[in-house]
Amino acid sequence: MKVTLQPCGAVLDVHPDEPILSATRRLGFECPSSCRNGNCHICAALLVEGRVEQEGQAIDHGELFTCLAKPLTDCVLHWDGVLMPGELPVREMSCQVVACNSLGGDVFHLQLRAPAGKLPRYHAGQYLMLRREDGEFAAFSLASAPHNGREMDLHILARDESTRSLLAYFQAEGFVRVKMPFGDTHLAELPDGPLVLIAAGTGMAQMRSLIEHCRASGFAHPVHLYWGARNPEDFYALDVWDSWQQLDNLTLHQVVSDQCGWKGRCGLLHEAVSEDFPDLSNVHVYASGSPAMIYGTLDALVEAGMDAHQMRADVFAYAPRN
């Protein structure tokens, strides 16, 4: 039987005589339940369509308990709080501001520490939201990886007065309110093939998280990092850069778009990738940058032979193209 869950939209294949909750656990979903702790009714859901059998009775509408209910037909349930495989719950916490140091290029390293006993849960490549003084939240990529535990790192470009004021506010308060995690451009599962990571400016924060996770996980496939800036002075200091250069399966590329004649590569990021990869059919591409840069890169790489589904970027979710 097929059971469709609202509002998450997942469709479950439930085995004959299998309770719905058992099917969700078998398929890797996280669901509201606390049967083993003696808290009944936590797994309750609303039957919208279809029929189920529960404790010898047929039910065709109303509340049911997913730990007991077994579908008799295809069903639709309204069940809040269900998380898809790999999806993590969004939580809010108050984090200590440990440090705020300049990295050069008008970029600052903001280091946060989560409260003791509240280990932050996120996938490499995700981002968080920081509450500003006006109560609104601003999004920043995590430069740290999950194995860093309570310590979280951000790379924040502070060329305008509003961002500099925001950093000053965090430092003066000593704590900042955080909501996390967000974003589906992550490595909840490591791909079986080469990675091409494309970052413009502080998009490097997301790539640092991905690379450090690959490094900690023993990822064996080749990884190519392309870091772009307008001018060489815009490349800021990375604490891991020297150690990255020693990794056999990691190749680093710095690409400048507005100034040729420096020691490294010149041009656009997608031009460097296309030059190095005449065949893009087997690579997994992760990209971070402005919407214009991301969509320009996507179009260029698709024209060069890449399938559009091979490229992931958070821009696709928060700034979809019409």
PEWOLIN-V921317 format. One record per residue. N is the residue number from 1. RES is the residue in three letters. OMEGA is omega in radians with two decimals (none if undefined). Layout:
n = [N	N]
res = [RES	RES]
omega = [OMEGA	OMEGA]
This chain:
n = [1	2	3	4	5	6	7	8	9	10	11	12	13	14	15	16	17	18	19	20	21	22	23	24	25	26	27	28	29	30	31	32	33	34	35	36	37	38	39	40	41	42	43	44	45	46	47	48	49	50	51	52	53	54	55	56	57	58	59	60	61	62	63	64	65	66	67	68	69	70	71	72	73	74	75	76	77	78	79	80	81	82	83	84	85	86	87	88	89	90	91	92	93	94	95	96	97	98	99	100	101	102	103	104	105	106	107	108	109	110	111	112	113	114	115	116	117	118	119	120	121	122	123	124	125	126	127	128	129	130	131	132	133	134	135	136	137	138	139	140	141	142	143	144	145	146	147	148	149	150	151	152	153	154	155	156	157	158	159	160	161	162	163	164	165	166	167	168	169	170	171	172	173	174	175	176	177	178	179	180	181	182	183	184	185	186	187	188	189	190	191	192	193	194	195	196	197	198	199	200	201	202	203	204	205	206	207	208	209	210	211	212	213	214	215	216	217	218	219	220	221	222	223	224	225	226	227	228	229	230	231	232	233	234	235	236	237	238	239	240	241	242	243	244	245	246	247	248	249	250	251	252	253	254	255	256	257	258	259	260	261	262	263	264	265	266	267	268	269	270	271	272	273	274	275	276	277	278	279	280	281	282	283	284	285	286	287	288	289	290	291	292	293	294	295	296	297	298	299	300	301	302	303	304	305	306	307	308	309	310	311	312	313	314	315	316	317	318	319	320	321	322]
res = [MET	LYS	VAL	THR	LEU	GLN	PRO	CYS	GLY	ALA	VAL	LEU	ASP	VAL	HIS	PRO	ASP	GLU	PRO	ILE	LEU	SER	ALA	THR	ARG	ARG	LEU	GLY	PHE	GLU	CYS	PRO	SER	SER	CYS	ARG	ASN	GLY	ASN	CYS	HIS	ILE	CYS	ALA	ALA	LEU	LEU	VAL	GLU	GLY	ARG	VAL	GLU	GLN	GLU	GLY	GLN	ALA	ILE	ASP	HIS	GLY	GLU	LEU	PHE	THR	CYS	LEU	ALA	LYS	PRO	LEU	THR	ASP	CYS	VAL	LEU	HIS	TRP	ASP	GLY	VAL	LEU	MET	PRO	GLY	GLU	LEU	PRO	VAL	ARG	GLU	MET	SER	CYS	GLN	VAL	VAL	ALA	CYS	ASN	SER	LEU	GLY	GLY	ASP	VAL	PHE	HIS	LEU	GLN	LEU	ARG	ALA	PRO	ALA	GLY	LYS	LEU	PRO	ARG	TYR	HIS	ALA	GLY	GLN	TYR	LEU	MET	LEU	ARG	ARG	GLU	ASP	GLY	GLU	PHE	ALA	ALA	PHE	SER	LEU	ALA	SER	ALA	PRO	HIS	ASN	GLY	ARG	GLU	MET	ASP	LEU	HIS	ILE	LEU	ALA	ARG	ASP	GLU	SER	THR	ARG	SER	LEU	LEU	ALA	TYR	PHE	GLN	ALA	GLU	GLY	PHE	VAL	ARG	VAL	LYS	MET	PRO	PHE	GLY	ASP	THR	HIS	LEU	ALA	GLU	LEU	PRO	ASP	GLY	PRO	LEU	VAL	LEU	ILE	ALA	ALA	GLY	THR	GLY	MET	ALA	GLN	MET	ARG	SER	LEU	ILE	GLU	HIS	CYS	ARG	ALA	SER	GLY	PHE	ALA	HIS	PRO	VAL	HIS	LEU	TYR	TRP	GLY	ALA	ARG	ASN	PRO	GLU	ASP	PHE	TYR	ALA	LEU	ASP	VAL	TRP	ASP	SER	TRP	GLN	GLN	LEU	ASP	ASN	LEU	THR	LEU	HIS	GLN	VAL	VAL	SER	ASP	GLN	CYS	GLY	TRP	LYS	GLY	ARG	CYS	GLY	LEU	LEU	HIS	GLU	ALA	VAL	SER	GLU	ASP	PHE	PRO	ASP	LEU	SER	ASN	VAL	HIS	VAL	TYR	ALA	SER	GLY	SER	PRO	ALA	MET	ILE	TYR	GLY	THR	LEU	ASP	ALA	LEU	VAL	GLU	ALA	GLY	MET	ASP	ALA	HIS	GLN	MET	ARG	ALA	ASP	VAL	PHE	ALA	TYR	ALA	PRO	ARG	ASN]
omega = [3.09	3.11	3.12	-3.11	3.03	0.13	-3.03	3.08	-3.12	3.07	-3.09	2.94	-3.06	3.14	3.07	3.09	3.14	3.05	-3.08	3.13	3.11	3.13	-3.14	3.12	3.13	-3.08	3.03	3.09	2.97	-3.02	3.07	3.10	3.11	-3.08	-3.07	3.11	3.09	3.14	-3.12	3.09	3.13	-3.07	-3.10	3.07	-3.14	3.11	-3.10	3.12	3.06	-3.11	3.07	3.03	-3.14	-3.14	3.05	-3.14	3.08	-3.14	3.11	3.07	3.03	-3.06	3.03	3.08	-3.01	3.10	-3.11	-2.99	3.11	-3.07	2.99	3.07	2.96	-3.01	2.95	3.12	2.90	-3.02	-3.14	3.02	3.13	3.13	3.11	3.07	-3.11	3.13	-3.12	3.13	3.07	3.13	3.10	-3.13	3.08	-3.06	3.10	3.01	-3.07	-3.08	3.02	-2.99	3.11	3.06	-3.05	3.13	-3.12	3.13	-3.14	3.06	3.07	3.13	-3.13	3.08	3.11	-3.14	3.07	-3.14	3.11	-3.13	-3.13	3.12	3.09	3.05	3.08	-3.14	3.14	-3.14	3.11	3.11	3.11	-3.13	3.12	-3.12	-3.13	3.11	3.08	-3.11	3.09	-3.06	3.08	3.11	3.03	3.06	3.11	3.10	-3.05	-3.10	3.09	3.04	-3.06	-3.09	3.12	-3.07	3.08	3.02	-3.00	3.08	-3.05	3.10	-3.14	-3.06	-3.10	3.13	3.08	3.09	3.11	3.12	3.11	3.11	3.12	-3.12	-3.13	-3.14	-3.10	3.10	3.10	3.12	-3.02	2.93	-3.09	-0.06	3.10	3.04	3.13	3.07	-3.01	3.13	3.02	3.04	3.13	-3.13	3.10	-3.13	-3.08	3.08	2.97	-3.09	-3.05	-3.08	2.99	3.08	-3.13	2.91	3.07	3.14	3.13	-3.13	3.07	3.11	-3.12	-3.09	3.14	3.07	3.09	-3.13	-3.13	-3.08	-3.14	3.13	-2.98	-3.11	3.10	3.07	3.09	3.12	3.07	-3.11	-3.07	3.07	3.11	-3.12	-3.13	-3.12	-3.12	3.05	-3.11	-3.05	3.06	-3.09	-3.06	-2.99	-3.12	3.14	3.07	-3.11	3.14	-3.08	-3.07	-3.03	3.13	3.10	-3.06	3.11	2.99	-3.02	-3.14	-3.05	-2.98	-3.08	3.07	-3.14	3.06	-3.01	-3.06	-3.07	3.13	3.11	3.14	-3.06	-3.11	3.09	3.12	3.14	-3.13	3.12	-3.09	-3.06	3.07	3.08	-3.10	-2.96	-3.02	-3.11	3.04	-3.02	3.02	-3.05	3.13	-3.13	3.13	3.08	-3.13	-3.13	-3.10	-3.10	3.04	3.11	3.13	-3.10	-3.11	-3.12	3.05	3.10	3.13	3.04	3.13	2.97	-3.09	-3.12	3.12	-3.06	3.11	3.10	3.12	3.12	-3.11	-3.13	-3.04	3.09	-3.09	-3.13	-3.12	none]
